[in-house]
Amino acid sequence: MTLGPFGNVVFIVWRESIEALLVIGILQAWLGHQGDEGRTRGRFYLWAGVAAGLFGAATLGATIILFGDELDDDRQQLFQTLLMVLASALIVQMVLWMRRHGRTLKRDLETALQKAADTSNWWGVFTLAAIAVAREGAETVVFLAGTLSAARGAALVSAGFAAAGGLALAVATYGALQWGSRILSWRLFFRITEVMLLLLAGALLLTAADNLVSLGLLPRLSGRLWDASAWLSDGGGIGGLFSSLTGWRARPDLTELLVFLAYWGAMGWLLYRPQIASR
């Protein structure tokens, strides 16, 4: 495996973990303003919810691995391709969800928490924490399953270290953003990383399309349309890393070009449709 997939593992675990930490941080900060009894009980339900969310994500990961191992080679490749498509869709959904709810996330969570506190229903804290962690964890599991489906042995160990590195980086980044929000705001952070996520989703979709062509489920439609390998290859080294992060193809065929144009056309419509509608 090239550096690219491991770099993607670090990035996706980093970004997903920050979203989960943001929700947990909001819940923790709100509980800090409650009375001693409420704070103690609330934090118990908070961390129980975090544990439940992690357990749910781990269970999903184990299920995907066991199911994939039961398939023959062609069906396993098809299953891995479907995971790539699902991971791409989840990444796009995450970006759109954060765009829609990012500004009101803190207020919405605090409103739900206050209702739970008023009725002494601390299971509401548990549910919010569990959903937040399970959602981000499930997206991470699907992404990793699709990206690292061919990894074995030492490559899986390296991927595990990459995931741990992404988590550690997320904790450090969360602390830095909390401390230095005047230098880099949460809004700017999410805008920068959403561009990187959309590029990554497009790269996954193109790889899935390549797999479907190799399985005979999609036509290639043409030979290579051009060759930009002399300028920037999509093989090993820098070109391979750039390709895995963005979906760059130095020698694309018509199918790859159409998938690329359809994806970015859809993204442009989904991202800017609210602005057009509001004019």
C-alpha positions as CSV (number, residue, x, y, z in Angstrom):
1,M,0.0,0.0,0.0
2,T,1.1,3.5,-0.7
3,L,1.3,6.4,1.7
4,G,-2.0,7.7,0.4
5,P,-4.4,5.2,2.1
6,F,-2.6,5.6,5.5
7,G,-2.7,9.4,5.1
8,N,-6.5,9.1,4.4
9,V,-6.9,6.9,7.5
10,V,-5.2,9.6,9.7
11,F,-7.3,12.4,8.1
12,I,-10.7,10.7,8.4
13,V,-10.1,9.5,12.0
14,W,-8.9,13.0,12.8
15,R,-11.8,14.8,11.3
16,E,-14.5,12.3,12.6
17,S,-13.0,12.3,16.1
18,I,-13.1,16.1,16.3
19,E,-16.8,16.1,15.5
20,A,-17.5,13.6,18.2
21,L,-15.2,15.5,20.6
22,L,-17.1,18.7,19.8
23,V,-20.4,17.2,20.8
24,I,-18.9,15.6,24.0
25,G,-17.3,18.9,24.9
26,I,-20.6,20.7,24.6
27,L,-22.3,18.1,26.8
28,Q,-19.5,18.2,29.3
29,A,-19.5,22.1,29.5
30,W,-23.2,22.2,30.0
31,L,-23.1,19.6,32.8
32,G,-20.4,21.7,34.5
33,H,-23.0,24.4,35.1
34,Q,-25.4,22.0,36.9
35,G,-25.6,21.3,40.6
36,D,-23.3,18.8,42.2
37,E,-25.8,15.9,42.0
38,G,-26.8,16.7,38.5
39,R,-23.2,17.1,37.4
40,T,-22.2,13.7,38.9
41,R,-25.2,11.8,37.5
42,G,-25.0,13.6,34.1
43,R,-21.4,12.8,33.6
44,F,-22.0,9.1,34.4
45,Y,-24.7,8.9,31.7
46,L,-22.5,11.0,29.4
47,W,-19.5,8.6,29.5
48,A,-21.8,5.5,29.5
49,G,-23.2,6.9,26.2
50,V,-19.7,7.4,24.8
51,A,-18.9,3.8,25.7
52,A,-22.1,2.5,24.1
53,G,-21.4,4.5,20.9
54,L,-17.9,3.0,20.7
55,F,-19.3,-0.5,21.3
56,G,-21.8,0.0,18.5
57,A,-19.2,1.2,16.0
58,A,-16.9,-1.7,17.0
59,T,-19.7,-4.2,16.5
60,L,-20.4,-2.8,13.0
61,G,-16.7,-3.1,12.1
62,A,-16.6,-6.8,13.3
63,T,-19.7,-7.6,11.3
64,I,-18.4,-6.0,8.1
65,I,-15.1,-8.0,8.4
66,L,-16.8,-11.3,9.2
67,F,-19.3,-10.9,6.4
68,G,-16.6,-9.9,3.8
69,D,-14.4,-12.9,4.7
70,E,-17.3,-15.3,3.9
71,L,-17.4,-14.1,0.2
72,D,-15.5,-15.4,-2.8
73,D,-13.0,-13.2,-4.6
74,D,-15.4,-11.5,-7.1
75,R,-18.2,-11.0,-4.5
76,Q,-15.7,-9.7,-2.0
77,Q,-14.5,-7.1,-4.5
78,L,-18.1,-6.1,-5.2
79,F,-18.7,-5.9,-1.5
80,Q,-15.6,-3.7,-1.0
81,T,-16.7,-1.5,-3.9
82,L,-20.2,-1.0,-2.3
83,L,-18.5,-0.1,0.9
84,M,-16.5,2.6,-1.0
85,V,-19.7,4.0,-2.5
86,L,-21.3,4.0,0.9
87,A,-18.3,5.7,2.5
88,S,-18.3,8.3,-0.2
89,A,-22.1,9.0,0.4
90,L,-21.6,9.2,4.2
91,I,-18.8,11.7,3.8
92,V,-20.9,13.9,1.6
93,Q,-23.8,13.5,4.0
94,M,-21.6,14.5,6.9
95,V,-20.4,17.7,5.1
96,L,-24.0,18.7,4.2
97,W,-25.2,17.9,7.7
98,M,-22.5,20.1,9.3
99,R,-23.3,22.9,6.9
100,R,-27.0,22.8,7.8
101,H,-26.7,22.3,11.6
102,G,-23.2,23.5,12.5
103,R,-24.3,27.0,13.5
104,T,-27.1,25.8,15.7
105,L,-25.5,22.6,17.0
106,K,-24.5,24.0,20.4
107,R,-27.9,25.7,21.0
108,D,-29.9,22.6,19.9
109,L,-27.9,20.3,22.1
110,E,-28.3,22.6,25.1
111,T,-32.0,22.8,24.6
112,A,-32.3,19.0,24.5
113,L,-30.1,18.8,27.6
114,Q,-32.2,21.3,29.5
115,K,-35.4,19.3,28.7
116,A,-33.7,16.2,30.0
117,A,-32.6,18.0,33.2
118,D,-36.0,19.5,33.9
119,T,-37.6,16.0,33.9
120,S,-34.6,14.4,35.6
121,N,-34.3,12.1,32.5
122,W,-30.6,11.7,32.3
123,W,-31.0,9.0,29.7
124,G,-31.3,12.0,27.3
125,V,-27.6,12.8,28.0
126,F,-26.8,9.1,27.4
127,T,-28.7,9.1,24.1
128,L,-27.1,12.3,22.7
129,A,-23.6,11.0,23.6
130,A,-24.2,7.5,22.2
131,I,-25.7,8.8,18.9
132,A,-22.8,11.3,18.4
133,V,-20.1,8.7,19.0
134,A,-21.9,5.9,17.1
135,R,-22.6,8.1,14.1
136,E,-19.0,9.3,13.7
137,G,-17.7,5.9,14.6
138,A,-19.9,4.1,12.1
139,E,-18.8,6.5,9.3
140,T,-15.2,5.9,10.2
141,V,-15.7,2.1,10.2
142,V,-17.3,2.1,6.8
143,F,-14.6,4.4,5.4
144,L,-11.8,2.3,6.8
145,A,-13.5,-0.9,5.6
146,G,-13.8,0.4,2.0
147,T,-10.3,1.9,1.9
148,L,-8.3,-0.8,3.6
149,S,-10.3,-3.8,2.3
150,A,-7.2,-5.3,0.7
151,A,-4.9,-4.7,3.6
152,R,-3.4,-7.7,5.4
153,G,-0.9,-8.5,8.1
154,A,1.7,-5.7,8.6
155,A,-0.5,-3.3,6.5
156,L,-3.4,-3.7,9.0
157,V,-1.0,-3.0,11.9
158,S,0.2,0.1,10.1
159,A,-3.4,1.2,9.6
160,G,-4.0,0.7,13.3
161,F,-1.1,3.0,14.1
162,A,-2.4,5.5,11.6
163,A,-5.9,5.4,13.2
164,A,-4.4,5.9,16.7
165,G,-2.3,8.8,15.3
166,G,-5.5,10.4,13.8
167,L,-7.2,10.1,17.2
168,A,-4.3,11.6,19.1
169,L,-4.1,14.4,16.5
170,A,-7.8,15.1,16.9
171,V,-7.5,15.5,20.7
172,A,-4.5,17.9,20.2
173,T,-6.4,19.8,17.5
174,Y,-9.6,20.0,19.7
175,G,-7.5,21.5,22.5
176,A,-5.8,23.9,20.2
177,L,-9.0,25.1,18.7
178,Q,-10.6,25.6,22.1
179,W,-7.5,27.6,23.3
180,G,-6.8,29.5,20.1
181,S,-10.2,30.1,18.5
182,R,-9.3,33.7,17.7
183,I,-6.5,32.5,15.4
184,L,-8.5,29.7,13.7
185,S,-12.2,29.6,14.3
186,W,-14.3,26.4,14.3
187,R,-16.2,27.7,11.3
188,L,-13.0,28.2,9.2
189,F,-11.7,24.8,10.4
190,F,-14.8,23.0,9.2
191,R,-14.7,24.9,5.9
192,I,-11.1,23.9,5.1
193,T,-11.7,20.3,6.1
194,E,-15.0,19.9,4.2
195,V,-13.1,20.7,1.0
196,M,-10.6,17.9,1.8
197,L,-13.5,15.6,2.7
198,L,-15.3,16.2,-0.6
199,L,-12.1,15.5,-2.6
200,L,-11.7,12.3,-0.6
201,A,-15.3,11.2,-1.3
202,G,-14.7,11.9,-5.0
203,A,-11.5,9.8,-4.9
204,L,-13.4,6.9,-3.3
205,L,-16.2,7.1,-5.9
206,L,-13.7,7.0,-8.8
207,T,-11.9,4.0,-7.3
208,A,-15.3,2.3,-6.9
209,A,-16.1,3.0,-10.6
210,D,-12.7,1.5,-11.6
211,N,-13.6,-1.6,-9.6
212,L,-17.0,-1.9,-11.3
213,V,-15.4,-1.6,-14.7
214,S,-12.9,-4.4,-13.9
215,L,-15.9,-6.5,-12.7
216,G,-17.6,-5.9,-16.0
217,L,-20.5,-4.0,-14.4
218,L,-19.7,-0.7,-16.0
219,P,-18.5,-0.1,-19.5
220,R,-15.1,1.7,-20.0
221,L,-16.6,3.7,-22.9
222,S,-13.3,4.7,-24.4
223,G,-9.5,4.3,-24.3
224,R,-7.3,6.7,-22.5
225,L,-8.4,10.3,-23.3
226,W,-5.0,11.9,-22.6
227,D,-1.8,11.2,-20.7
228,A,-0.6,13.7,-18.1
229,S,1.8,11.2,-16.5
230,A,4.9,13.3,-17.4
231,W,3.3,16.3,-15.6
232,L,1.9,14.4,-12.5
233,S,1.6,10.6,-12.4
234,D,-1.0,8.9,-10.3
235,G,1.4,6.1,-9.4
236,G,3.7,5.9,-6.4
237,G,5.2,8.8,-4.4
238,I,3.7,12.3,-4.5
239,G,1.5,11.5,-7.5
240,G,0.0,8.4,-5.8
241,L,-0.6,10.4,-2.6
242,F,-2.3,13.2,-4.6
243,S,-4.4,10.6,-6.5
244,S,-5.6,8.9,-3.3
245,L,-6.6,12.2,-1.7
246,T,-8.3,13.8,-4.7
247,G,-9.1,11.1,-7.3
248,W,-6.6,12.5,-9.8
249,R,-6.2,10.3,-12.9
250,A,-3.2,11.0,-15.2
251,R,-4.7,8.8,-18.0
252,P,-8.5,8.8,-17.6
253,D,-11.0,7.0,-19.8
254,L,-14.4,8.4,-20.6
255,T,-16.1,6.5,-17.7
256,E,-13.8,8.0,-15.1
257,L,-14.2,11.5,-16.6
258,L,-18.0,11.2,-16.6
259,V,-18.0,9.9,-13.0
260,F,-15.8,12.8,-12.0
261,L,-18.0,15.4,-13.7
262,A,-21.2,13.9,-12.4
263,Y,-19.9,13.9,-8.8
264,W,-18.7,17.5,-8.8
265,G,-21.8,18.7,-10.7
266,A,-23.9,17.1,-8.0
267,M,-21.7,18.6,-5.2
268,G,-22.1,22.1,-6.8
269,W,-25.8,21.7,-6.9
270,L,-26.2,20.3,-3.3
271,L,-23.8,22.9,-1.8
272,Y,-25.1,26.0,-3.5
273,R,-28.8,25.2,-4.0
274,P,-29.8,26.9,-0.7
275,Q,-28.1,30.1,-1.7
276,I,-29.8,30.1,-5.0
277,A,-33.2,29.3,-3.5
278,S,-32.8,32.2,-1.0
279,R,-32.2,34.8,-3.6
